[in-house]
């Protein structure tokens, strides 16, 4: 049975949002890596950049499987799978932000 097109389109928008988030995380990682070495401690700067780019790869790599699983549940009129990775992204971005904030305050 075909699901309501509104749900399919909402699922597609969510998929595209995950890709947009991945792109933003990747850009943030590249920007962090490009910060001059005399601004932050180099190993912390590189760690933050790697964390951001890793979160980016995770978001991009899992966007399609999540879209597919939700689409399958919609077609079967089954419960939707839980957003298992939401905590990973929420805490991951929060950790990067807190570390960056501490580095900014220490560099003043």
C-alpha positions in Angstrom: 0.0 0.0 0.0 1.3 3.4 -0.9 1.7 5.8 2.1 0.2 9.3 2.1 2.5 11.4 -0.2 2.8 14.0 2.6 4.6 11.5 4.8 6.9 10.4 1.9 7.8 14.0 1.2 8.3 14.7 4.8 10.7 11.7 5.0 12.5 13.0 2.0 12.9 16.5 3.5 14.3 14.9 6.7 16.8 13.0 4.5 17.9 16.2 2.8 18.2 17.9 6.2 20.6 15.1 7.4 22.7 15.8 4.3 22.6 19.5 4.9 23.7 18.9 8.5 26.5 16.6 7.3 27.7 19.4 5.0 27.6 22.0 7.8 29.6 19.7 10.1 32.1 19.0 7.4 32.5 22.7 6.7 32.9 23.3 10.5 35.6 20.6 10.6 37.5 22.1 7.7 37.2 25.6 9.2 38.5 24.3 12.6 41.5 22.7 10.8 42.2 26.0 9.0 42.4 28.0 12.3 46.0 29.3 12.6 48.2 27.2 14.8 49.0 30.0 17.2 45.3 30.5 18.1 44.5 27.1 19.7 46.7 24.2 20.9 47.3 22.3 17.6 46.3 18.8 18.8 43.1 20.1 20.3 42.2 22.0 17.1 42.9 18.9 15.0 40.9 16.7 17.5 37.9 19.1 17.1 38.2 19.1 13.3 38.3 15.3 13.3 35.3 15.1 15.6 33.3 17.4 13.3 34.3 15.6 10.1 33.6 12.2 11.7 30.1 13.4 12.8 29.6 14.6 9.2 30.6 11.3 7.7 28.3 9.5 10.2 25.3 11.8 9.3 25.8 11.4 5.6 26.4 7.7 5.7 23.3 7.0 7.8 20.9 9.4 6.1 19.9 7.0 3.4 19.5 3.9 5.5 17.3 5.9 7.9 15.2 7.2 5.0 14.8 3.7 3.6 13.8 2.2 7.0 11.2 4.9 7.6 9.9 4.5 4.1 9.6 0.8 4.6 7.7 1.3 7.9 5.4 3.8 6.2 4.6 1.3 3.4 3.9 -1.5 5.9 2.0 0.9 8.3 4.4 -0.2 11.0 5.8 1.8 13.9 8.6 4.2 12.8 12.1 3.3 14.0 13.4 5.4 16.8 16.0 8.2 16.1 18.8 6.2 17.6 21.6 8.6 16.5 20.0 11.8 17.7 21.8 11.5 21.0 25.2 10.9 19.3 24.8 14.0 17.2 23.4 16.1 20.0 26.1 15.2 22.5 28.9 15.2 19.8 28.1 18.7 18.6 27.7 19.9 22.2 31.1 18.5 23.2 32.8 20.2 20.3 31.0 23.5 21.2 32.0 23.3 24.9 35.6 22.5 24.0 35.7 25.3 21.4 34.2 27.7 24.0 36.8 26.8 26.5 39.6 27.4 24.0 38.1 30.7 22.9 37.9 31.9 26.6 41.5 30.7 27.3 42.8 32.5 24.2 41.5 35.9 25.2 
